[in-house]
Structure formats: C-alpha cells, structure tokens
Amino acid sequence: MEFNNQQREKKDYGTRINQWIREPEVLVIDEKGENLGAMSTEKAITLAKEAGLDLVEVGPTVKPPVCRIMDFSKYLYEQKKKLRKNKASKAKDLKEFRFSPVIDTGDFNTRVRRAIEFLEKGHPVKITATKKGRQPYDKMKAVFDQILTNFTEYSSIEPEPKSEGNRISITFKKNGTTKNKQNSSQENKAIQPEGEQEGQNDVQTESSGSSQDEKIN
C-alpha cells in the first residue's frame, strides 16, 4: 500500500505502521476486532495488505506490541477529530458579568439571563459586584446576594465568594449544584468587612449607564 510523505513523517515521529514497526513479533487485532494472537510482524503486515489495510501499532509499550489491522488514513482522521473536540471543550472562554449597586432592573435581568445562556453553552461565568467611589458596601453586597439566587443550579468553582477591595466575585460552571449555597445571604456574611451591615432591601434600581459595567471576554 502506498503512503504519502505526511504518513511517513507521522509514522516516524508518532504512530508506527507497517514496515516501520520495529519489533519482530506483534499481537494482532484484525479489522473486525478479533484477536489473532501473536505472530511475526512480517506475517501481520502481509495480512493487512491482503485486506487492503495497514498494520498500525496501537499499543507500543507492551510486549509484544499490540497492532491493529485498519485504515491508517481513517485512524489519523479520527484522532485529529478527537483532538479538535478536546481542545474545543477546553477552550471555552471565561465570561464575566459585572453589576453595580445602581444597576437598573432591566439591565440586571438581562445580564443574569445572558450569564445563564453562557453557562448552558459550557462557558465558566464570573459574577462580579463592584462599588464605585463612595457607594455603600452594603448595597453592593445586597446586589451580589440577589444575583446569586439565580445560580443555585450551578456549581461554584471557588469554595466561597472572593472579596477584593471594592468588589466581590464568584465563578460558576455548568453541571452540579453548588455545595456552598451561594444564594444564602446568611452564609455570605463571612465575607462582610467588619463594621459593615448587609442591606439586601436597599438594592437600588436606578439607571446607571450600566452598559459599561458588563465585561465579556
């Protein structure tokens, strides 16, 4: 069976096929998945050629190596397809949604809805509440607690919300239910700075030009 340069290069630096298999004896699995047992590599290659296929070394670390009779081009295609799928699943970008104490109800609901849409698509979503200037911390905290009531069906990546300077944040992912019950304002008191009191009932619904408060990476 003829091989192009790409197949030869792939074989030399990766999966070995046919005459490039180094061991004199191999354990052979045929194209139907049946174990043909150990035989000489030369005989195994002959069987593969008679079937119009290749002898592909799929288990090089065992003795004797395990080889399968298959279409090597199709094997490469399936491996590349699997690799692309794995990369795509790992490459889901983090999406961040920012909220302020003066965000209006429409913008609040829109951001929550979009955050959930991204979660359902497999993206991790970071929820951040930020206070600006002299805005009271308790109002920012109240907004944050209100946001979390919408994400009880998702797992939080961090064990607890993070409080850093003028912001609080937590990152959610799809699948599972958060074990920390992040929607509970009682449990979120742990991140309240000393001397501050929560004021969940004080959430303002004023329009704040909030289009700048949302950051989507």
N, C-alpha and C positions, 0 to 999 in steps of 0.2 A: 504493500500500500504506500502511495506517495505522500510525502509530508512537506509542507512549505517551511520557509525559514523561521516563521513565527513559532510553529510547532516544535521545530528543532531547538530553538532557543529556550522555549518554555520547558522542554524536556530536560535540557542540560542543567538548568538552574532551578527546576522545580520538580514536577511530577515526571517520573521516568516512564517511557513507553517502549515497547518492542525491543529492538536491538540495543537500546541504551540501558536496559535493566542489567545491573552488574552481577547479581547473584546467579550462580549456575542452576539453582533449583528454586522453584516458587510454588506456593499454594494457589491453586487456580479456582476462581469462581466464574462460571460461564455467563452468557448474556441473559439467561433465564433465572440467575441467582442460585444455581445448583453448585454445590461444592464438588469439584472434580478431583480434589486431593492434590498431593504434592507430585510434581513432575519436573523434568528438566525445563529450563527456560526456553530452550530451542524448540522443544515439542509444543510448549504452550503458545509460543509465537506462531507456529505453524497452524495450530487450531484456530487462533484468532484470525489469521489471514484467510483460512478456508471459509470462515464465516463472514468475510468481508469487513472485519472489525479490527480493533487494536488490542494489544495486551497492555493494560495500564496498571502500574504499581500503586495500589491504594493503601497498602499497609507496609511501608518500608522498614519499620522499626522492629518487626517481629522476625523470627527465624523459623522456617523460610519466609520471605516476604509474601504478603498477600497481593495477588494480582487479579484483576477482573477483565474479562473479555467484553469490550464495549466500544462505542463510537467515541473516540477521543475528542473530536471537534464538539460533539454534543456535550460531553463531560465538561470541557472548558467553558462552554456557553452557560451551563447550569451553575458552575462555580462562580463565574463572573456575575450572574444574575443574583445569586445568593449574597455575594459580597456587596453589590449595589444596594440590595434590600437592607442589609445590616447597617450600612453606612447611612442610609436614608433614615432609618429608625433612630440612629444615634445623633443625627444632625438636626433634630428638632430644636429650633431656636427658642430661647427663653423670651417670653413676652412679659413686659412689666406694665402694670396699670397703676397710675398714681392718683390719689384722691387728696383733697384738701378739706379743711373744716367748713369752707363756704361753698362747696360744690352744690349745684342745684340738683333737684330730684331727677330731672331728665337725664343729665349727664351721668349721675350716679348709676341709674338703672342701665343706661347704655353700656357703661364700662363693665359693669357686672356681667351683663349679657354677653359681651364680646369676650370677656375673660373665660367664661364657661364654654363658649364656642371653641376657643383655642385649646382648652383642656380636653375637650372631646375629640379634637384632632391630634392629640398626643403631645402637645407642647407643654412644658412646665410653665406655670404662670406665677409671677411675683406680684403680690399685692402690697402696695406701699401707701401709707397715710403720712402726709407731710404738713407740718405747720410752717407758716411764713411770718417772719417778723415777730410781732407781739401777740400773735394769735394764741389763745389759751391752749395749753397742752390737753386739758380735759376734753375740749371739743374735738381735737384731732383724735384722741383716744376713743371718743364716742363714735366717731365716723368709722374708725377701724373696727370696733366691735360690731357695728352694724353690718359692715361689709362681710365679716366672717360668717354671719348667719346664713349666707348664700352658698357656702362652700363646705357644708357638713358631709357631702357625699364624696369628698376628695381627700387624699392623704396629704399631709404637710411634710415637706422634705426636712425642714428643721424641727427639732423636738418642741421648741417654743418660739413665739414671735421674737424678732430681734429689734431691740430699741437702740438706735444710734443717733445721738444728737437730737435733731428736730424731726426725726421720722421713726416710724415703726413699720416693719415689713415681715412678710412670711411668704414662702413659695409653696405652691400646691402642684400636685401631679395627678394624672388620671389613674384610676383603679384604686380600690380600697376605700375605707372610711377613716378619716383622721382619728387617731387614737387619743389625741390630746384635747378633743372637744374645743377647738379653737373659737367656736362661736360663743363660748361662755364668758360673759363679762366678769363673772366672779373669778374664774381661773386666770383671766388676763390681768388681774390686779398685780400679779407678780412682776410685771414689767412697768408698773406705775412708779415714777420717781417719788421719792419721799416728800411728803407735804402736799402732793397734788391729789385731788379727788376726782373720781370719774363723774362725767355728766352726760350720760347717754341721752337723756331727754333734751339736752341743749343743742342737738345737731341742727345746724342752720341749713336752709335750703335756698340761700340767695344765689343768684347767678354770679359766677366769679371769673368769667372769661376762661373757663376751665379747659379749653382745647389745648392749652399749653401744659396742663397738669398730667396728661397721659403720654407715656413714653412707650413706644412699641419698637423693640429692637428688630 
